[in-house]
Amino acid sequence: MILAGILLKLGGYGLLRVFSLLQIMGMKFNFIWISISLIGGVLVSLICLRQMDLKALIAYSSVAHMGIVLSGLLTMTYWGLSGSYTLMLAHGLCSSGLFCLANISYE
């Protein structure tokens, strides 16, 4: 529960902290990284469709959500940043609860 709720979101927070460095670089390479993160999110979501293990399904969905957070951050717009904040907060709360419920159902 700690990994899904806190550790992945710390990576997103680290990206927010170095956001000023990304603004200096400009939008030169952002479209490449946005497309890679969206393709990765779609591919991981397709892997989620084949999962039989509930905990693995939740973990893969966490990775897919972080790809969407990364693409939102790299848009460098107000809506992208606020959407990334919201998704990180909501997913941090929900994934911890989902892992707790999955653990209860396994016992």
The first five atom37 places (N, CA, C, CB, O) and aatype in JSON, in Angstrom:
{
  "aatype": [12, 9, 10, 0, 7, 9, 10, 10, 11, 10, 7, 7, 18, 7, 10, 10, 1, 19, 13, 15, 10, 10, 5, 9, 12, 7, 12, 11, 13, 2, 13, 9, 17, 9, 15, 9, 15, 10, 9, 7, 7, 19, 10, 19, 15, 10, 9, 4, 10, 1, 5, 12, 3, 10, 11, 0, 10, 9, 0, 18, 15, 15, 19, 0, 8, 12, 7, 9, 19, 10, 15, 7, 10, 10, 16, 12, 16, 18, 17, 7, 10, 15, 7, 15, 18, 16, 10, 12, 10, 0, 8, 7, 10, 4, 15, 15, 7, 10, 13, 4, 10, 0, 2, 9, 15, 18, 6],
  "atom_mask": [
    [1, 1, 1, 1, 1],
    [1, 1, 1, 1, 1],
    [1, 1, 1, 1, 1],
    [1, 1, 1, 1, 1],
    [1, 1, 1, 0, 1],
    [1, 1, 1, 1, 1],
    [1, 1, 1, 1, 1],
    [1, 1, 1, 1, 1],
    [1, 1, 1, 1, 1],
    [1, 1, 1, 1, 1],
    [1, 1, 1, 0, 1],
    [1, 1, 1, 0, 1],
    [1, 1, 1, 1, 1],
    [1, 1, 1, 0, 1],
    [1, 1, 1, 1, 1],
    [1, 1, 1, 1, 1],
    [1, 1, 1, 1, 1],
    [1, 1, 1, 1, 1],
    [1, 1, 1, 1, 1],
    [1, 1, 1, 1, 1],
    [1, 1, 1, 1, 1],
    [1, 1, 1, 1, 1],
    [1, 1, 1, 1, 1],
    [1, 1, 1, 1, 1],
    [1, 1, 1, 1, 1],
    [1, 1, 1, 0, 1],
    [1, 1, 1, 1, 1],
    [1, 1, 1, 1, 1],
    [1, 1, 1, 1, 1],
    [1, 1, 1, 1, 1],
    [1, 1, 1, 1, 1],
    [1, 1, 1, 1, 1],
    [1, 1, 1, 1, 1],
    [1, 1, 1, 1, 1],
    [1, 1, 1, 1, 1],
    [1, 1, 1, 1, 1],
    [1, 1, 1, 1, 1],
    [1, 1, 1, 1, 1],
    [1, 1, 1, 1, 1],
    [1, 1, 1, 0, 1],
    [1, 1, 1, 0, 1],
    [1, 1, 1, 1, 1],
    [1, 1, 1, 1, 1],
    [1, 1, 1, 1, 1],
    [1, 1, 1, 1, 1],
    [1, 1, 1, 1, 1],
    [1, 1, 1, 1, 1],
    [1, 1, 1, 1, 1],
    [1, 1, 1, 1, 1],
    [1, 1, 1, 1, 1],
    [1, 1, 1, 1, 1],
    [1, 1, 1, 1, 1],
    [1, 1, 1, 1, 1],
    [1, 1, 1, 1, 1],
    [1, 1, 1, 1, 1],
    [1, 1, 1, 1, 1],
    [1, 1, 1, 1, 1],
    [1, 1, 1, 1, 1],
    [1, 1, 1, 1, 1],
    [1, 1, 1, 1, 1],
    [1, 1, 1, 1, 1],
    [1, 1, 1, 1, 1],
    [1, 1, 1, 1, 1],
    [1, 1, 1, 1, 1],
    [1, 1, 1, 1, 1],
    [1, 1, 1, 1, 1],
    [1, 1, 1, 0, 1],
    [1, 1, 1, 1, 1],
    [1, 1, 1, 1, 1],
    [1, 1, 1, 1, 1],
    [1, 1, 1, 1, 1],
    [1, 1, 1, 0, 1],
    [1, 1, 1, 1, 1],
    [1, 1, 1, 1, 1],
    [1, 1, 1, 1, 1],
    [1, 1, 1, 1, 1],
    [1, 1, 1, 1, 1],
    [1, 1, 1, 1, 1],
    [1, 1, 1, 1, 1],
    [1, 1, 1, 0, 1],
    [1, 1, 1, 1, 1],
    [1, 1, 1, 1, 1],
    [1, 1, 1, 0, 1],
    [1, 1, 1, 1, 1],
    [1, 1, 1, 1, 1],
    [1, 1, 1, 1, 1],
    [1, 1, 1, 1, 1],
    [1, 1, 1, 1, 1],
    [1, 1, 1, 1, 1],
    [1, 1, 1, 1, 1],
    [1, 1, 1, 1, 1],
    [1, 1, 1, 0, 1],
    [1, 1, 1, 1, 1],
    [1, 1, 1, 1, 1],
    [1, 1, 1, 1, 1],
    [1, 1, 1, 1, 1],
    [1, 1, 1, 0, 1],
    [1, 1, 1, 1, 1],
    [1, 1, 1, 1, 1],
    [1, 1, 1, 1, 1],
    [1, 1, 1, 1, 1],
    [1, 1, 1, 1, 1],
    [1, 1, 1, 1, 1],
    [1, 1, 1, 1, 1],
    [1, 1, 1, 1, 1],
    [1, 1, 1, 1, 1],
    [1, 1, 1, 1, 1]
  ],
  "atom_positions": [
    [[0.82, -1.19, 0.0], [0.0, 0.0, 0.0], [0.87, 1.25, 0.0], [-0.94, 0.0, 1.2], [0.49, 2.26, -0.59]],
    [[2.01, 1.18, 0.65], [2.87, 2.36, 0.71], [3.45, 2.67, -0.66], [4.0, 2.16, 1.73], [3.58, 3.83, -1.03]],
    [[3.81, 1.63, -1.41], [4.39, 1.84, -2.73], [3.41, 2.54, -3.65], [4.83, 0.51, -3.34], [3.77, 3.51, -4.32]],
    [[2.17, 2.07, -3.69], [1.2, 2.64, -4.6], [0.73, 4.02, -4.15], [0.01, 1.72, -4.74], [0.48, 4.89, -4.97]],
    [[0.62, 4.21, -2.86], [0.07, 5.45, -2.36], [1.07, 6.58, -2.25], [0.0, 0.0, 0.0], [0.7, 7.75, -2.39]],
    [[2.33, 6.26, -2.0], [3.29, 7.33, -1.71], [4.46, 7.35, -2.68], [3.8, 7.18, -0.31], [4.79, 8.4, -3.23]],
    [[5.1, 6.21, -2.88], [6.36, 6.21, -3.61], [6.22, 6.63, -5.07], [6.98, 4.84, -3.56], [7.04, 7.41, -5.55]],
    [[5.21, 6.15, -5.77], [5.03, 6.58, -7.16], [4.69, 8.06, -7.24], [3.94, 5.76, -7.82], [5.07, 8.74, -8.2]],
    [[3.97, 8.55, -6.26], [3.62, 9.98, -6.27], [4.81, 10.85, -5.94], [2.49, 10.25, -5.29], [4.85, 12.02, -6.33]],
    [[5.79, 10.31, -5.22], [7.02, 11.07, -4.97], [7.79, 11.31, -6.27], [7.92, 10.32, -3.97], [8.43, 12.35, -6.42]],
    [[7.72, 10.37, -7.2], [8.32, 10.6, -8.51], [7.63, 11.73, -9.25], [0.0, 0.0, 0.0], [8.29, 12.55, -9.89]],
    [[6.31, 11.78, -9.17], [5.57, 12.89, -9.77], [5.87, 14.21, -9.1], [0.0, 0.0, 0.0], [5.96, 15.24, -9.76]],
    [[6.04, 14.18, -7.78], [6.4, 15.4, -7.06], [7.8, 15.86, -7.44], [6.31, 15.17, -5.54], [8.05, 17.06, -7.56]],
    [[8.71, 14.91, -7.64], [10.06, 15.26, -8.09], [10.03, 15.91, -9.46], [0.0, 0.0, 0.0], [10.79, 16.84, -9.73]],
    [[9.15, 15.42, -10.34], [9.01, 16.06, -11.65], [8.47, 17.48, -11.52], [8.09, 15.24, -12.55], [8.87, 18.37, -12.27]],
    [[7.57, 17.68, -10.58], [7.05, 19.03, -10.37], [8.14, 19.97, -9.85], [5.88, 19.01, -9.39], [8.14, 21.16, -10.16]],
    [[9.04, 19.43, -9.05], [10.12, 20.26, -8.5], [11.13, 20.67, -9.57], [10.84, 19.52, -7.38], [11.69, 21.77, -9.5]],
    [[11.38, 19.81, -10.54], [12.32, 20.16, -11.61], [11.6, 20.76, -12.82], [13.11, 18.92, -12.04], [12.17, 20.86, -13.9]],
    [[10.36, 21.14, -12.62], [9.56, 21.71, -13.71], [10.18, 22.99, -14.25], [8.15, 21.99, -13.23], [10.05, 23.28, -15.44]],
    [[10.85, 23.76, -13.39], [11.48, 24.99, -13.86], [12.61, 24.68, -14.86], [12.03, 25.8, -12.67], [12.82, 25.44, -15.8]],
    [[13.32, 23.58, -14.66], [14.35, 23.18, -15.62], [13.74, 22.76, -16.95], [15.2, 22.04, -15.05], [14.32, 23.01, -18.01]],
    [[12.57, 22.13, -16.89], [11.9, 21.74, -18.12], [11.43, 22.95, -18.9], [10.72, 20.82, -17.81], [11.42, 22.94, -20.13]],
    [[11.04, 24.01, -18.2], [10.61, 25.22, -18.89], [11.76, 25.9, -19.6], [9.96, 26.18, -17.91], [11.57, 26.52, -20.64]],
    [[12.96, 25.79, -19.04], [14.13, 26.38, -19.68], [14.42, 25.66, -21.0], [15.36, 26.31, -18.75], [14.77, 26.29, -22.0]],
    [[14.27, 24.34, -21.01], [14.51, 23.58, -22.23], [13.49, 23.89, -23.3], [14.51, 22.1, -21.92], [13.78, 23.75, -24.49]],
    [[12.31, 24.3, -22.9], [11.27, 24.61, -23.86], [10.5, 23.38, -24.3], [0.0, 0.0, 0.0], [10.57, 22.32, -23.68]],
    [[9.76, 23.55, -25.37], [8.89, 22.49, -25.86], [9.55, 21.66, -26.96], [7.59, 23.09, -26.37], [8.85, 21.0, -27.73]],
    [[10.87, 21.69, -27.06], [11.54, 21.01, -28.16], [11.3, 19.5, -28.15], [13.03, 21.28, -28.11], [10.92, 18.92, -29.17]],
    [[11.51, 18.89, -27.01], [11.42, 17.43, -26.93], [10.18, 16.96, -26.19], [12.64, 16.88, -26.26], [9.98, 15.75, -26.03]],
    [[9.34, 17.87, -25.75], [8.19, 17.47, -24.95], [7.2, 16.62, -25.73], [7.49, 18.69, -24.4], [6.59, 15.7, -25.17]],
    [[7.02, 16.91, -27.0], [6.05, 16.13, -27.77], [6.49, 14.68, -27.92], [5.84, 16.76, -29.15], [5.66, 13.77, -27.98]],
    [[7.79, 14.47, -27.98], [8.31, 13.09, -28.05], [8.01, 12.37, -26.74], [9.83, 13.09, -28.35], [7.53, 11.23, -26.74]],
    [[8.3, 13.03, -25.61], [8.08, 12.4, -24.31], [6.6, 12.21, -24.01], [8.72, 13.22, -23.2], [6.2, 11.22, -23.4]],
    [[5.78, 13.17, -24.46], [4.33, 13.02, -24.26], [3.81, 11.82, -25.03], [3.58, 14.31, -24.71], [3.04, 11.02, -24.5]],
    [[4.24, 11.68, -26.28], [3.77, 10.54, -27.07], [4.27, 9.22, -26.51], [4.21, 10.69, -28.53], [3.54, 8.23, -26.51]],
    [[5.51, 9.18, -26.01], [6.03, 7.95, -25.41], [5.25, 7.6, -24.15], [7.53, 8.1, -25.08], [4.93, 6.43, -23.92]],
    [[4.93, 8.6, -23.33], [4.19, 8.3, -22.09], [2.76, 7.87, -22.39], [4.19, 9.53, -21.16], [2.22, 7.01, -21.69]],
    [[2.13, 8.45, -23.41], [0.78, 8.03, -23.75], [0.76, 6.63, -24.36], [0.14, 9.03, -24.71], [-0.13, 5.84, -24.06]],
    [[1.73, 6.34, -25.21], [1.82, 4.99, -25.77], [2.08, 3.97, -24.67], [2.93, 4.91, -26.85], [1.49, 2.89, -24.66]],
    [[2.96, 4.32, -23.73], [3.21, 3.43, -22.59], [1.97, 3.22, -21.74], [0.0, 0.0, 0.0], [1.71, 2.11, -21.28]],
    [[1.21, 4.3, -21.53], [-0.03, 4.17, -20.76], [-1.03, 3.26, -21.44], [0.0, 0.0, 0.0], [-1.71, 2.47, -20.78]],
    [[-1.13, 3.37, -22.76], [-2.06, 2.52, -23.5], [-1.6, 1.06, -23.48], [-2.2, 3.0, -24.96], [-2.41, 0.15, -23.29]],
    [[-0.3, 0.83, -23.66], [0.21, -0.54, -23.65], [0.04, -1.21, -22.28], [1.68, -0.56, -24.05], [-0.33, -2.38, -22.2]],
    [[0.3, -0.46, -21.23], [0.12, -1.02, -19.88], [-1.36, -1.26, -19.6], [0.73, -0.08, -18.81], [-1.71, -2.22, -18.91]],
    [[-2.22, -0.41, -20.13], [-3.66, -0.63, -19.96], [-4.11, -1.89, -20.69], [-4.46, 0.57, -20.48], [-4.99, -2.61, -20.21]],
    [[-3.5, -2.18, -21.84], [-3.81, -3.42, -22.54], [-3.32, -4.64, -21.75], [-3.19, -3.42, -23.93], [-3.95, -5.69, -21.78]],
    [[-2.2, -4.49, -21.06], [-1.72, -5.58, -20.19], [-2.71, -5.8, -19.04], [-0.3, -5.26, -19.64], [-2.92, -6.93, -18.6]],
    [[-3.31, -4.71, -18.56], [-4.29, -4.82, -17.47], [-5.49, -5.67, -17.87], [-4.76, -3.43, -17.04], [-6.08, -6.35, -17.04]],
    [[-5.84, -5.63, -19.15], [-7.0, -6.41, -19.6], [-6.78, -7.91, -19.46], [-7.32, -6.06, -21.03], [-7.74, -8.66, -19.34]],
    [[-5.54, -8.36, -19.49], [-5.22, -9.78, -19.43], [-4.86, -10.27, -18.04], [-4.09, -10.08, -20.37], [-4.58, -11.46, -17.86]],
    [[-4.85, -9.39, -17.05], [-4.42, -9.78, -15.71], [-5.5, -10.56, -14.99], [-4.05, -8.54, -14.9], [-6.69, -10.23, -15.04]],
    [[-5.06, -11.61, -14.32], [-5.97, -12.39, -13.49], [-5.76, -12.1, -12.01], [-5.78, -13.89, -13.76], [-6.68, -12.27, -11.21]],
    [[-4.56, -11.65, -11.66], [-4.22, -11.34, -10.27], [-4.66, -9.91, -9.96], [-2.7, -11.53, -10.01], [-4.31, -8.98, -10.69]],
    [[-5.42, -9.75, -8.9], [-5.99, -8.45, -8.58], [-4.93, -7.43, -8.17], [-7.01, -8.59, -7.48], [-5.0, -6.27, -8.56]],
    [[-3.95, -7.87, -7.4], [-2.89, -6.94, -6.98], [-2.04, -6.5, -8.16], [-2.0, -7.6, -5.91], [-1.64, -5.34, -8.23]],
    [[-1.75, -7.4, -9.09], [-0.99, -7.03, -10.28], [-1.79, -6.07, -11.15], [-0.61, -8.29, -11.1], [-1.23, -5.17, -11.76]],
    [[-3.1, -6.26, -11.2], [-3.95, -5.36, -11.97], [-3.9, -3.95, -11.41], [-5.39, -5.87, -11.97], [-3.82, -2.98, -12.16]],
    [[-3.96, -3.82, -10.1], [-3.89, -2.51, -9.45], [-2.52, -1.88, -9.67], [-4.2, -2.62, -7.95], [-2.42, -0.68, -9.89]],
    [[-1.46, -2.69, -9.6], [-0.11, -2.16, -9.8], [0.09, -1.68, -11.23], [0.94, -3.24, -9.46], [0.67, -0.62, -11.46]],
    [[-0.4, -2.45, -12.2], [-0.28, -2.02, -13.6], [-1.09, -0.76, -13.86], [-0.73, -3.13, -14.54], [-0.67, 0.11, -14.63]],
    [[-2.25, -0.64, -13.23], [-3.04, 0.58, -13.42], [-2.34, 1.78, -12.81], [-4.43, 0.41, -12.82], [-2.49, 2.9, -13.3]],
    [[-1.59, 1.57, -11.74], [-0.81, 2.67, -11.16], [0.25, 3.16, -12.13], [-0.15, 2.23, -9.85], [0.48, 4.36, -12.26]],
    [[0.9, 2.24, -12.82], [1.92, 2.62, -13.8], [1.27, 3.36, -14.97], [2.67, 1.37, -14.32], [1.83, 4.34, -15.46]],
    [[0.1, 2.91, -15.41], [-0.59, 3.59, -16.5], [-1.01, 5.0, -16.09], [-1.82, 2.79, -16.93], [-0.92, 5.93, -16.89]],
    [[-1.46, 5.15, -14.86], [-1.86, 6.48, -14.4], [-0.67, 7.43, -14.31], [-2.55, 6.39, -13.05], [-0.8, 8.62, -14.59]],
    [[0.48, 6.91, -13.91], [1.66, 7.77, -13.85], [2.12, 8.19, -15.24], [2.8, 7.06, -13.12], [2.71, 9.27, -15.39]],
    [[1.88, 7.38, -16.25], [2.15, 7.8, -17.63], [1.26, 8.96, -18.04], [0.0, 0.0, 0.0], [1.7, 9.87, -18.74]],
    [[0.01, 8.93, -17.61], [-0.91, 10.03, -17.91], [-0.5, 11.28, -17.13], [-2.36, 9.63, -17.57], [-0.6, 12.39, -17.66]],
    [[-0.05, 11.11, -15.9], [0.44, 12.25, -15.11], [1.64, 12.89, -15.8], [0.81, 11.8, -13.68], [1.74, 14.11, -15.87]],
    [[2.55, 12.07, -16.29], [3.73, 12.59, -16.97], [3.36, 13.36, -18.23], [4.68, 11.45, -17.33], [3.93, 14.42, -18.49]],
    [[2.42, 12.86, -18.99], [2.02, 13.58, -20.19], [1.3, 14.88, -19.84], [1.13, 12.71, -21.07], [1.44, 15.87, -20.55]],
    [[0.55, 14.89, -18.76], [-0.08, 16.13, -18.33], [0.92, 17.16, -17.86], [0.0, 0.0, 0.0], [0.76, 18.35, -18.12]],
    [[1.96, 16.71, -17.16], [3.0, 17.63, -16.7], [3.76, 18.24, -17.87], [3.97, 16.92, -15.77], [4.1, 19.43, -17.85]],
    [[4.03, 17.44, -18.86], [4.86, 17.91, -19.97], [4.12, 18.8, -20.95], [5.42, 16.74, -20.7], [4.74, 19.38, -21.84]],
    [[2.79, 18.94, -20.8], [2.1, 19.9, -21.65], [2.45, 21.33, -21.27], [0.6, 19.69, -21.56], [2.31, 22.25, -22.07]],
    [[2.89, 21.52, -20.02], [3.3, 22.82, -19.49], [2.19, 23.86, -19.6], [4.54, 23.31, -20.21], [2.45, 25.03, -19.9]],
    [[0.97, 23.44, -19.36], [-0.15, 24.36, -19.31], [-0.78, 24.29, -17.93], [-1.2, 24.03, -20.42], [-0.49, 23.39, -17.14]],
    [[-1.64, 25.25, -17.65], [-2.33, 25.27, -16.36], [-3.2, 24.03, -16.2], [-3.19, 26.54, -16.23], [-3.19, 23.4, -15.14]],
    [[-3.94, 23.67, -17.24], [-4.84, 22.53, -17.15], [-4.08, 21.22, -17.04], [-5.76, 22.49, -18.36], [-4.53, 20.3, -16.36]],
    [[-2.94, 21.12, -17.7], [-2.13, 19.92, -17.58], [-1.58, 19.74, -16.18], [0.0, 0.0, 0.0], [-1.58, 18.63, -15.64]],
    [[-1.09, 20.84, -15.6], [-0.55, 20.77, -14.23], [-1.63, 20.47, -13.21], [0.15, 22.07, -13.88], [-1.43, 19.64, -12.32]],
    [[-2.77, 21.15, -13.32], [-3.83, 20.92, -12.34], [-4.42, 19.52, -12.49], [-4.94, 21.97, -12.48], [-4.79, 18.89, -11.5]],
    [[-4.5, 19.02, -13.71], [-4.97, 17.65, -13.91], [-4.0, 16.63, -13.35], [0.0, 0.0, 0.0], [-4.41, 15.61, -12.8]],
    [[-2.7, 16.91, -13.49], [-1.7, 15.99, -12.94], [-1.74, 15.98, -11.42], [-0.3, 16.39, -13.42], [-1.65, 14.92, -10.8]],
    [[-1.87, 17.16, -10.81], [-2.02, 17.23, -9.35], [-3.23, 16.42, -8.89], [-2.15, 18.7, -8.89], [-3.15, 15.62, -7.96]],
    [[-4.35, 16.64, -9.57], [-5.59, 15.98, -9.17], [-5.49, 14.47, -9.33], [-6.76, 16.52, -9.98], [-5.92, 13.72, -8.45]],
    [[-4.91, 14.03, -10.45], [-4.79, 12.6, -10.68], [-3.84, 11.95, -9.69], [-4.33, 12.33, -12.09], [-4.1, 10.84, -9.23]],
    [[-2.74, 12.62, -9.35], [-1.82, 12.05, -8.37], [-2.48, 11.94, -7.0], [-0.55, 12.91, -8.27], [-2.32, 10.93, -6.32]],
    [[-3.21, 12.97, -6.6], [-3.87, 12.93, -5.29], [-4.96, 11.87, -5.26], [-4.46, 14.3, -4.96], [-5.03, 11.07, -4.32]],
    [[-5.8, 11.85, -6.28], [-6.91, 10.89, -6.3], [-6.4, 9.46, -6.4], [-7.85, 11.2, -7.46], [-6.92, 8.57, -5.73]],
    [[-5.41, 9.24, -7.23], [-4.91, 7.88, -7.39], [-4.15, 7.42, -6.15], [-4.02, 7.78, -8.62], [-4.18, 6.23, -5.81]],
    [[-3.46, 8.33, -5.47], [-2.78, 7.97, -4.24], [-3.75, 7.5, -3.17], [0.0, 0.0, 0.0], [-3.46, 6.56, -2.43]],
    [[-4.89, 8.16, -3.09], [-5.89, 7.76, -2.1], [-6.61, 6.47, -2.51], [-6.91, 8.87, -1.89], [-6.82, 5.59, -1.68]],
    [[-6.98, 6.38, -3.77], [-7.75, 5.22, -4.22], [-6.92, 3.94, -4.29], [-8.35, 5.5, -5.57], [-7.4, 2.88, -3.9]],
    [[-5.69, 4.04, -4.77], [-4.9, 2.82, -4.93], [-4.53, 2.21, -3.58], [-3.64, 3.1, -5.74], [-4.44, 0.99, -3.46]],
    [[-4.31, 3.03, -2.58], [-4.04, 2.48, -1.24], [-5.24, 1.7, -0.73], [-3.68, 3.61, -0.25], [-5.1, 0.61, -0.18]],
    [[-6.42, 2.26, -0.92], [-7.63, 1.57, -0.51], [-7.88, 0.3, -1.31], [0.0, 0.0, 0.0], [-8.34, -0.7, -0.77]],
    [[-7.58, 0.35, -2.61], [-7.77, -0.84, -3.43], [-6.82, -1.96, -3.03], [-7.56, -0.5, -4.9], [-7.21, -3.13, -2.99]],
    [[-5.56, -1.61, -2.73], [-4.63, -2.64, -2.28], [-5.06, -3.21, -0.93], [-3.22, -2.06, -2.17], [-4.9, -4.41, -0.7]],
    [[-5.61, -2.39, -0.06], [-6.09, -2.87, 1.23], [-7.26, -3.84, 1.04], [-6.52, -1.69, 2.13], [-7.31, -4.89, 1.68]],
    [[-8.19, -3.49, 0.15], [-9.32, -4.38, -0.11], [-8.88, -5.67, -0.8], [-10.36, -3.67, -0.96], [-9.42, -6.74, -0.51]],
    [[-7.9, -5.57, -1.7], [-7.4, -6.79, -2.36], [-6.72, -7.7, -1.35], [-6.43, -6.43, -3.49], [-6.84, -8.92, -1.43]],
    [[-6.0, -7.12, -0.41], [-5.34, -7.92, 0.63], [-6.37, -8.6, 1.52], [-4.4, -7.04, 1.47], [-6.19, -9.75, 1.92]],
    [[-7.44, -7.89, 1.84], [-8.5, -8.48, 2.66], [-9.17, -9.63, 1.92], [-9.54, -7.42, 3.06], [-9.5, -10.66, 2.52]],
    [[-9.38, -9.47, 0.61], [-10.05, -10.53, -0.15], [-9.15, -11.76, -0.32], [-10.47, -10.01, -1.52], [-9.66, -12.87, -0.49]],
    [[-7.82, -11.58, -0.3], [-6.92, -12.72, -0.39], [-6.88, -13.53, 0.9], [-5.52, -12.25, -0.74], [-6.58, -14.72, 0.87]],
    [[-7.17, -12.9, 2.03], [-7.09, -13.59, 3.32], [-8.29, -14.43, 3.61], [-6.9, -12.62, 4.42], [-8.35, -15.06, 4.66]]
  ]
}
